[in-house]
């Protein structure tokens, strides 16, 4: 059974047992975790085989036969339809459908997300230096603007998107999609995509190596006979005149042209991922995307960065074959990427009233429309007070409400985000200190130092607003592990972040153990530097011959930090003085009632 199915069955079983116990005193019985290590790696990273078919991108041989492609089919996301579906048709269908809310499925026993094809625990698992954050997904193979003339070969035009550009192929370095800034917002989009890609990557999502480069025109060499087809289906020559037009509209620093160099993704691209449903042709894709915590919780990150254009067209799936030299071969797995992040930090459109609303309202927002109709438009909105600050448009930390944030149009996964999903993302964000944010912003290489300072300040203030909202209700203590045989330790990410006053934290731990989860009294708690908190556990005194997984060895520890509304509930087995305690699970209940046995 794949992990997605196993987790789903476990969730359903826990829900069923909980409902059955609602009639009992003191609320539902606790969920008991089995004696096994919590899962840290999802099986969607395991190679799978996909049926072969003729490769639609391959040239036929002399017999008219195309080479085989043993990977999922490429998905083409229709831009107009996706917008209309999410803003109009899907809300209507949901109005008549009955689909209860629920918690995310791809969550392990510690209430965390395992490494997967969608998400990898990076700064949430180990400390990262500011230099590591600034590096992002980039490796040592980067563009060298000091290379000789004619060494950057343009082999493809850029047909779609708001930012014009072209593709480079550089020997020994790789392929790069080059994108220019809109003329009316110099440096903003190029800086935004480089910064946001590094922040998403540091926090665990897959984002490409997007970097700002300044180069001279002579370094480029144009392949003859290039054509480009735009969104409307019109094909044009991408010749010297077309290239000159792209370069003329790009940002400049003296004689140098500024563009974003987005390194070509590894593997074979197979189109965007969706924020709901599953890929039918990916055997490892077993969880509905809208029920994935990594996609739901990404709403918190999008709100922080004002990544309002977080739609499926700005994502990409790549087939990662085991045999890297055979891009279309099986076995392999699909990796899921966030791309084209240039809308972050204050994108502006030709119609100013719409630019003001970005991050506050959908493009077509029926709720606000109805309120304005009833009140005759006399209500003051957040965007009415917005002040423009070039090159970041109306991006600001003033009045930022992470809970009220909205993208360009409804996102199916974002719409199903729960408090637990948001708190998980906030715990990861809490690991990003001011120096990490500053290092990420530095890669934008803004010409005006005031722009860099403004963006760092705004991102820090918006980050703090997120943490204050989502680390104050559910317990922010995470990163749990046993230290020795009888010391349970974790990190209080709220205290680590420094956004709450130190006087808010008062630690207590209460222990329950045995078949009936009897009250075993308080345990000693110590608060250590950098948010670390440890609980000293006392053994239950179970006879040595009792099986390790016996209910008599079961221990529950409720840890209260005095700052969040509810405690952390940790589940362990007491294996005796020789083996110590085994950590098997953690929950963040929205209640302070003591645990109740079956």
C-alpha atoms as one frame of an Amber mdcrd trajectory, in Angstrom:
protein
   0.000   0.000   0.000   1.355   3.450  -0.862   1.867   5.990   1.882  -0.924
   8.247   0.647  -3.453   5.440   0.932  -2.095   4.354   4.313  -2.272   7.858
   5.720  -5.781   8.315   4.364  -6.987   5.101   6.008  -5.329   6.107   9.270
  -7.061   9.479   9.207 -10.429   7.854   8.475  -9.931   5.359  11.293  -9.051
   8.120  13.734 -12.084  10.127  12.623 -14.388   7.129  13.025 -13.121   6.312
  16.503 -13.425   9.953  17.471 -17.027  10.199  16.338 -17.899   7.010  18.141
 -16.566   8.430  21.385 -18.300  11.782  21.258 -21.036  10.564  23.551 -18.499
   9.729  26.293 -17.423  12.016  29.086 -14.565  14.439  28.602 -14.626  14.342
  24.813 -13.301  11.744  22.367 -10.694   9.164  23.261  -7.144   9.898  22.218
  -5.648   8.529  19.061  -3.033   5.925  20.000   0.003   5.718  17.770   1.679
   2.391  16.931   5.192   1.665  18.126   7.151   2.652  15.052   9.282   5.555
  13.922   7.369   8.429  12.298   7.639   8.493   8.525  10.143  11.001   7.126
  10.068  10.083   3.416   7.041   9.701   1.157   6.967   6.782  -1.259   6.144
   9.113  -4.155   9.937   9.509  -4.381  10.270   5.819  -5.239  10.771   5.181
  -8.977   7.692   3.995 -10.873   7.237   2.728 -14.411   4.961   4.461 -16.894
   3.603   2.898 -20.087   5.549   3.794 -23.221   4.114   5.628 -26.235   5.527
   7.464 -29.248   7.272  10.645 -28.138   5.225  13.554 -29.584   8.322  15.807
 -29.513  10.635  13.336 -31.267  11.436  13.480 -34.970  10.420  10.354 -36.932
  13.172   8.111 -38.229  13.497   7.177 -41.881  10.630   4.729 -41.470   8.365
   7.344 -39.942   8.613   5.848 -36.451   9.055   8.069 -33.423  11.153   7.106
 -30.413   9.295   5.855 -27.351   8.531   8.073 -24.356   7.971   6.161 -21.103
   6.748   9.007 -18.909   3.465  10.795 -18.084   1.900  12.792 -20.905   2.444
  16.543 -21.044  -0.436  18.562 -19.613  -1.318  21.874 -21.211  -3.116  24.257
 -18.871  -5.569  26.566 -20.665  -5.056  30.024 -19.150  -8.497  31.484 -19.886
 -10.376  28.353 -18.848  -8.528  27.956 -15.555  -9.354  31.523 -14.540 -13.010
  31.207 -15.525 -13.270  27.816 -13.829 -11.802  28.959 -10.505 -13.639  32.286
 -10.365 -17.056  31.273 -11.729 -17.797  27.640 -12.544 -16.058  25.894  -9.636
 -17.663  28.118  -6.951 -21.076  27.432  -8.505 -20.482  23.669  -8.560 -19.210
  23.751  -4.969 -22.347  25.603  -3.876 -24.477  22.615  -4.910 -21.953  19.948
  -3.858 -21.537  18.609  -0.354 -17.879  18.166   0.500 -16.948  18.415   4.165
 -13.742  20.065   5.209 -10.978  18.017   6.737  -7.338  17.898   7.640  -4.601
  17.273   5.108  -3.707  13.677   4.316   0.056  13.751   3.705   0.966  14.373
   7.344   3.116  12.048   9.422   2.730  10.992  13.052   4.562  14.113  14.268
   2.090  16.444  12.504   4.733  17.306   9.919   5.087  16.779   6.165   7.583
  14.085   5.098  10.033  14.655   2.261   8.265  14.023  -1.019   8.200  14.851
  -4.708   6.461  18.098  -3.700   8.333  19.210  -0.613  11.684  18.646   1.102
  12.391  19.602   4.714  15.294  22.028   4.532  15.401  24.933   6.988  12.602
  23.214   8.895  14.888  20.257   9.650  18.339  21.787  10.003  19.723  25.309
  10.362  20.672  27.080   7.140  23.176  29.893   6.821  22.226  33.117   5.026
  24.670  32.087   2.305  22.785  28.819   1.775  19.504  30.692   1.512  21.024
  33.073  -1.039  22.286  30.128  -3.105  18.884  28.465  -3.414  18.719  25.717
  -6.031  21.695  27.147  -7.932  24.903  25.161  -8.357  28.339  26.141  -9.624
  27.213  26.188 -13.281  26.073  29.787 -13.624  26.286  32.342 -16.404  29.509
  34.316 -16.664  28.810  37.836 -18.021  32.542  38.313 -18.636  32.608  35.495
 -21.219  33.781  36.344 -24.755  31.408  37.829 -27.332  29.045  35.416 -29.029
  29.269  32.661 -26.399  25.642  32.921 -25.238  23.659  31.257 -28.019  19.976
  32.197 -28.323  18.259  29.030 -29.536  14.610  29.804 -28.723  12.291  32.783
 -28.278   9.974  33.163 -25.282   6.393  32.940 -26.582   4.267  33.502 -23.471
   4.098  35.440 -20.232   4.125  39.080 -19.178   7.916  39.397 -19.479   9.540
  39.150 -22.937  12.707  37.129 -23.348  14.517  34.230 -25.004  16.375  31.022
 -24.204  20.143  30.664 -24.041  22.246  27.573 -24.576  25.756  27.954 -23.194
  28.319  25.182 -23.652  29.405  23.607 -20.396  26.856  25.594 -18.375  23.385
  24.677 -19.610  20.168  26.292 -20.788  18.620  29.447 -19.324  15.358  31.257
 -19.985  16.097  34.978 -19.993  13.280  37.328 -18.985  13.199  41.123 -18.994
  11.412  43.494 -16.642   8.351  45.405 -17.837   9.522  48.887 -18.889   7.171
  50.591 -16.411   8.566  48.596 -13.447  12.321  48.319 -13.955  14.105  45.757
 -11.741  10.974  44.656  -9.841   9.999  41.404 -11.611  13.585  40.231 -12.134
  14.374  40.860  -8.484  11.114  39.313  -7.303  11.586  36.001  -9.064  15.178
  35.651  -7.810  14.232  36.466  -4.204  11.005  34.472  -4.045  12.608  31.403
  -5.628  15.224  31.346  -2.871  12.710  31.814  -0.064  10.395  29.095  -1.383
  13.351  26.755  -1.844  14.773  27.394   1.641  11.397  26.635   3.199  11.128
  23.318   1.381   9.305  23.769  -1.897  10.944  23.135  -5.260  11.846  26.413
  -6.996  14.351  26.961  -9.818  17.663  28.763  -9.928  16.503  32.229 -11.001
  19.248  34.847 -10.879  19.669  38.479 -11.892  22.399  39.028 -14.482  23.800
  42.143 -16.157  25.405  41.564 -19.557  26.564  43.344 -22.671  24.736  42.881
 -25.963  27.809  41.493 -27.746  27.861  38.333 -25.618  24.684  37.151 -27.375
  24.584  35.132 -30.579  21.281  34.612 -32.387  20.514  31.293 -34.059  19.210
  31.917 -37.581  15.650  31.049 -38.559  14.085  31.147 -35.094  10.300  31.387
 -34.839   8.075  32.053 -31.842   4.338  31.410 -31.363   2.451  33.472 -28.774
  -0.640  32.703 -26.675  -2.948  33.743 -29.500  -1.404  31.205 -31.872   0.378
  33.785 -34.034   3.849  32.734 -35.222   6.530  35.361 -35.835  10.226  35.463
 -36.623  12.525  35.847 -33.653  15.261  37.700 -35.519  17.672  40.544 -34.823
  14.836  43.079 -34.817  12.790  41.021 -32.335  15.852  40.625 -30.098  16.588
  44.351 -30.255  13.013  45.070 -29.169  13.363  42.783 -26.136  16.672  44.359
 -25.119  15.411  47.910 -25.660  12.587  47.416 -23.164  14.755  45.742 -20.519
  16.244  47.467 -17.478  19.723  48.921 -17.914  22.763  49.750 -15.802  24.889
  51.887 -18.027  25.552  49.855 -21.188  24.581  46.585 -19.500  21.194  44.913
 -19.815  19.491  43.461 -16.741  17.464  40.241 -17.047  16.487  37.191 -15.025
  18.371  34.022 -15.949  16.167  31.061 -15.074  18.178  27.861 -15.312  16.461
  25.070 -17.223  14.818  22.586 -14.910  16.348  19.116 -14.613  14.430  16.216
 -16.108  11.779  16.333 -18.837   9.060  18.970 -18.471   5.512  17.565 -18.677
   3.421  20.660 -18.001   1.977  22.305 -14.877   0.512  20.557 -11.857  -3.026
  21.263 -10.714  -4.124  22.443  -7.276  -6.853  19.822  -7.158  -7.311  16.252
  -8.364  -4.493  13.911  -9.330  -2.509  12.897 -12.406  -4.074   9.740 -13.803
  -0.844   8.703 -15.504   1.438   9.063 -12.463   1.157   5.879 -10.352   2.735
   7.692  -7.379   0.172  10.509  -7.366  -2.336   8.991  -4.930  -3.453  12.001
  -2.844  -5.850  14.649  -4.126  -3.743  17.775  -4.483  -6.191  19.956  -2.562
  -5.696  17.627   0.414  -1.914  18.036   0.511  -0.621  20.116   3.419   2.343
  21.377   1.387  -0.037  22.880  -1.193  -2.550  24.143   1.360   0.084  25.644
   3.651   1.745  27.376   0.697  -1.075  29.919   0.956   0.724  31.348   4.010
   3.923  31.775   1.994   2.019  33.291  -0.929   0.384  35.786   1.439   3.758
  36.748   2.920   5.269  37.452  -0.509   2.009  38.623  -2.079   2.407  35.842
  -4.646  -1.086  36.571  -5.952  -0.504  34.812  -9.273  -0.225  31.412  -7.558
  -2.135  29.473 -10.214  -1.401  26.224 -11.976   0.133  27.944 -15.025   2.955
  29.138 -12.767   3.939  25.617 -11.818   5.750  22.833 -13.638   6.127  19.077
 -13.351   9.296  17.362 -14.501   9.906  13.667 -15.051  13.044  12.636 -13.172
  14.207   9.323 -14.666  16.582   7.044 -12.813  18.736   7.040 -15.937  19.462
  10.766 -16.234  20.945  10.294 -19.709  17.613   8.985 -21.017  15.155  11.802
 -20.262  12.081   9.921 -21.510  12.837   6.572 -19.880  11.233   4.690 -16.991
  11.469   4.142 -14.072  11.431   7.602 -12.524   9.282   9.984 -10.540   7.563
  13.346 -11.051   8.917  16.445  -9.290   6.657  19.458  -8.755   7.994  23.017
  -9.090   6.921  26.612  -8.432   8.042  28.823 -11.333   7.543  32.361 -12.693
   7.457  34.150  -9.344   7.876  37.640 -10.801   4.426  38.763  -9.652   5.577
  38.942  -6.027   6.191  42.242  -4.214   3.798  44.630  -5.896   3.059  43.802
  -9.513   1.214  46.600 -11.290  -1.298  46.414 -14.118  -2.436  49.043 -16.613
  -5.643  49.630 -14.614  -4.603  51.199 -11.308  -7.743  50.215  -9.329  -6.906
  46.561 -10.027  -3.263  47.000  -9.049  -4.383  48.374  -5.692  -6.513  45.280
  -5.031  -3.815  42.672  -5.670  -3.496  40.596  -2.512  -6.730  41.976  -1.082
  -9.377  40.731  -3.518  -9.861  38.305  -6.408  -9.965  39.723  -9.910 -13.681
  38.985  -9.839 -14.681  39.055  -6.172 -18.390  38.419  -5.676 -18.251  38.937
  -1.903 -16.854  42.439  -2.190 -19.163  43.191  -5.111 -22.196  42.197  -3.058
 -21.068  44.278  -0.073 -20.456  47.303  -2.277 -23.893  46.886  -3.848 -25.642
  46.751  -0.476 -23.652  49.601   1.072 -23.569  51.719  -2.107 -19.767  51.473
  -2.032 -19.296  53.614   1.062 -17.154  51.050   2.899 -13.458  51.874   3.001
 -11.277  49.004   1.836  -7.599  48.325   2.623  -6.649  49.194  -0.949  -8.308
  52.602  -0.637  -5.564  53.550   1.827  -2.741  51.989  -0.226   0.233  54.159
  -1.149   2.338  53.468  -4.228   6.058  52.944  -3.713   7.960  52.294  -7.007
   9.230  49.841  -8.077   7.111  47.744  -5.694   3.732  49.161  -6.596   1.395
  48.921  -3.625   3.334  46.228  -1.781   3.599  47.104   1.896   3.549  45.681
   5.399   1.184  48.361   6.665  -2.202  46.836   7.413  -1.160  43.395   6.151
  -3.596  40.719   7.360  -2.341  37.219   6.436  -5.721  35.649   7.162  -7.581
  38.049   4.834  -5.085  37.755   1.962  -6.437  36.631  -1.420  -4.761  35.655
  -4.657  -5.803  36.687  -8.132  -8.503  34.065  -8.154  -9.552  31.201  -5.856
  -7.048  28.383  -5.467  -8.599  24.963  -4.642  -5.824  23.962  -2.227  -5.624
  27.361  -0.551  -9.375  27.306  -0.040  -9.107  24.084   2.022  -6.267  25.297
   4.254  -6.958  24.612   7.929  -5.449  26.126  11.058  -3.118  23.103  11.281
  -1.885  23.593   7.696  -1.196  27.285   8.276   0.526  26.664  11.614   2.802
  24.074   9.979   3.917  26.599   7.332   4.388  29.294   9.976   6.638  27.018
  12.028   8.910  26.672   9.006   8.817  30.417   8.315   9.846  31.061  11.919
  13.260  29.596  11.085  13.909  32.469   8.641  15.645  35.162  10.651  16.152
  38.745   9.499  19.608  37.906   8.144  18.141  35.124   5.971  15.606  37.538
   4.502  18.321  40.150   3.885  20.539  37.575   2.140  17.688  36.555  -0.165
  16.846  40.164  -1.048  20.523  40.881  -1.744  20.485  38.593  -4.795  18.104
  41.019  -6.553  21.043  43.440  -6.980  18.862  46.558  -6.978  20.479  49.735
  -8.242  18.941  51.807  -5.453  20.011  50.730  -1.923  16.762  52.217  -0.590
  14.793  49.644  -2.589  16.688  46.801  -0.942  16.202  48.284   2.532  12.473
  48.856   1.944  11.879  45.311   0.757  13.829  43.724   3.623  11.910  45.807
   6.146   8.552  45.022   4.534   9.212  41.287   4.336  10.378  41.132   7.950
   7.274  42.973   9.161   4.952  40.812   7.030   6.715  37.655   8.263   6.171
  38.763  11.849   2.491  39.377  11.153   2.190  35.794   9.845   3.945  34.360
  12.895   1.866  36.358  15.354  -1.310  35.076  13.723  -0.470  31.399  13.231
   1.840  30.637  16.180  -0.533  31.934  18.832  -3.316  29.331  18.693  -1.873
  25.858  18.094   1.319  24.881  19.863   4.421  26.169  18.024   6.689  23.544
  19.597   8.085  21.280  16.883  11.239  19.520  15.660  10.730  16.849  18.328
  13.369  14.262  19.193  14.576  12.178  22.119  17.801  13.439  23.669  19.271
  10.386  25.340  16.918   7.793  26.819  14.579   9.938  28.880  14.787  13.568
  27.710  12.206  14.789  25.206  13.281  17.945  23.367  11.780  20.232  20.780
  12.004  23.795  19.512   9.476  26.425  20.474   9.396  28.240  17.134   7.423
  31.118  18.645  10.169  31.826  21.183  12.854  31.159  18.589  11.345  33.743
  16.241  11.462  36.522  18.819   8.143  38.040  17.718   6.555  37.449  21.123
   7.736  38.941  24.379   9.968  36.667  26.431   7.663  37.144  29.429   4.901
  35.322  27.543   6.605  31.944  27.916   5.954  29.804  30.986   6.571  26.104
  30.427   4.653  23.265  32.042   4.436  19.578  31.202   1.892  17.073  32.468
   2.250  13.305  32.054  -0.411  10.611  31.604   0.485   6.932  31.325  -0.568
   3.294  31.362  -3.666   1.501  30.071  -6.039   4.108  31.470  -3.695   7.054
  30.882  -3.660   7.817  34.573  -2.483  11.195  35.773   1.241  10.888  36.536
   1.708  14.483  37.563   4.044  17.178  36.276   7.427  16.713  34.621  10.449
  18.984  34.845  10.736  21.371  31.876  13.796  23.426  30.953  13.847  26.322
  28.494  17.137  26.519  26.627  18.634  28.994  24.109  17.263  29.397  20.558
  13.819  28.204  21.564  14.824  24.729  22.665  12.610  23.200  25.346  13.213
  19.826  27.030  11.105  17.605  29.287  12.647  15.127  31.726  10.560  11.924
  31.715  10.168   9.449  34.559   9.614   5.760  33.853   6.261   4.157  34.613
   7.801   1.128  36.318   6.371  -1.452  33.906   7.679  -4.994  34.398  10.496
  -5.918  31.965   8.616  -8.930  30.495   5.699  -6.759  29.247   5.686  -6.356
  25.465   7.126  -3.129  24.114   3.871  -2.155  22.396   1.654  -2.913  25.377
  -0.889  -0.178  26.269   0.552  -0.270  29.772   3.709   1.340  28.364   1.846
   4.151  26.610   2.720   7.706  27.708   1.149  11.038  26.765   2.845  14.328
  27.635   1.026  17.650  27.311   3.472  20.550  26.965   2.179  24.080  27.495
   4.408  27.057  26.673   2.144  29.677  28.268   2.025  31.655  25.013  -0.100
  29.592  22.624  -3.750  28.936  23.382  -3.423  25.146  23.307  -0.723  22.617
  24.286   1.390  20.178  22.339   0.436  16.553  22.965   3.325  14.089  22.577
   2.882  10.310  22.418   5.588   7.869  23.551   6.192   4.318  24.721   8.141
   3.710  27.911  10.444   0.811  26.971  12.165   0.773  30.344  15.435   2.174
  31.694  17.609   0.176  29.288  15.854   1.145  26.043  14.432   4.476  27.118
  11.378   6.217  25.674  10.309   5.865  22.037   8.759   8.953  20.411   5.888
   7.838  18.157   3.574  10.803  17.603   2.488  14.349  18.309  -0.768  16.241
  18.045  -1.869  19.832  18.400  -5.336  19.584  19.937  -7.638  22.582  19.986
  -8.542  21.846  23.577  -6.905  21.831  27.007  -8.861  18.823  28.229  -6.651
  15.981  29.492  -6.336  12.892  27.273  -8.945  10.183  27.760  -8.222   6.490
  27.239 -10.462   4.220  25.171
